[in-house]
């Protein structure tokens, strides 16, 4: 399987951003925990809108975690393709 230049650039960009997605996911969970502690324990006014806000933050973290897993898979694919290309180049020469 060969990739054209655009596909290779896309693969490299997504594979390079895998750690960013993990950091965003962790930040979302930390913010959700902070909001839960703040509204639930400290402010004593845990309303339904606060619950919805916390759920949206957690869903965003879940989405970033899914992007991280996809980017990790693409990173492994990139490494596999590079090994095959290197192996092919050594066989040809």
C-alpha positions as CSV (number, residue, x, y, z in Angstrom):
1,X,0.0,0.0,0.0
2,X,1.4,3.4,-1.0
3,X,0.3,6.8,0.3
4,X,0.4,9.9,-1.8
5,X,1.9,13.2,-0.4
6,X,-1.3,14.5,1.0
7,X,-2.1,11.3,2.8
8,X,1.4,11.1,4.2
9,X,1.2,14.7,5.5
10,X,-2.1,14.0,7.2
11,X,-0.8,10.8,8.8
12,X,2.3,12.6,10.1
13,X,0.2,15.5,11.5
14,X,-2.3,13.3,13.3
15,X,0.3,10.9,14.6
16,X,2.3,13.9,15.9
17,X,-0.7,15.3,17.8
18,X,-1.4,12.2,19.8
19,X,0.1,13.6,23.0
20,X,-1.9,16.8,22.7
21,X,-5.2,14.8,22.7
22,X,-4.1,12.9,25.8
23,X,-3.3,16.2,27.6
24,X,-6.6,17.7,26.6
25,X,-8.4,14.6,27.9
26,X,-6.6,14.8,31.2
27,X,-7.4,18.6,31.5
28,X,-11.1,18.0,30.9
29,X,-11.2,15.4,33.6
30,X,-9.4,17.7,36.1
31,X,-11.7,20.6,35.2
32,X,-14.8,18.3,35.7
33,X,-13.5,17.1,39.1
34,X,-12.8,20.7,40.1
35,X,-16.3,21.8,39.1
36,X,-17.9,18.9,41.0
37,X,-15.9,19.8,44.1
38,X,-16.6,23.5,43.8
39,X,-20.4,23.3,43.1
40,X,-21.1,20.1,45.1
41,X,-19.1,20.7,48.3
42,X,-17.9,24.2,48.6
43,X,-20.7,26.3,47.1
44,X,-23.6,24.1,48.1
45,X,-25.6,25.1,45.1
46,X,-25.3,22.1,42.8
47,X,-28.0,22.9,40.2
48,X,-29.0,21.0,37.1
49,X,-27.2,23.4,34.9
50,X,-23.9,22.7,36.8
51,X,-24.5,19.0,36.3
52,X,-25.0,19.5,32.5
53,X,-21.8,21.6,32.3
54,X,-19.8,18.9,34.1
55,X,-21.3,16.2,31.8
56,X,-20.4,18.2,28.7
57,X,-16.8,18.7,30.0
58,X,-16.5,14.9,30.6
59,X,-17.9,14.1,27.2
60,X,-15.3,16.4,25.7
61,X,-12.6,14.5,27.6
62,X,-14.0,11.3,26.3
63,X,-13.9,12.6,22.8
64,X,-10.3,13.7,23.2
65,X,-9.4,10.3,24.6
66,X,-11.0,8.7,21.5
67,X,-8.9,11.0,19.3
68,X,-5.8,10.0,21.3
69,X,-6.5,6.3,20.7
70,X,-7.0,6.9,17.0
71,X,-3.8,9.0,16.7
72,X,-1.9,6.3,18.6
73,X,-3.2,3.7,16.1
74,X,-2.2,5.9,13.2
75,X,1.2,6.4,14.8
76,X,1.7,2.7,14.9
77,X,0.6,2.4,11.2
78,X,3.1,5.1,10.3
79,X,5.9,3.2,12.0
80,X,4.8,0.0,10.3
81,X,4.8,1.7,6.9
82,X,8.2,3.3,7.4
83,X,9.6,-0.1,8.3
84,X,8.1,-1.7,5.2
85,X,9.5,1.2,3.1
86,X,13.0,0.8,4.6
87,X,12.8,-3.0,4.1
88,X,11.7,-2.5,0.5
89,X,14.5,0.0,-0.2
90,X,17.2,-2.3,1.1
91,X,15.9,-5.2,-1.0
92,X,15.9,-3.2,-4.2
93,X,19.4,-1.9,-3.8
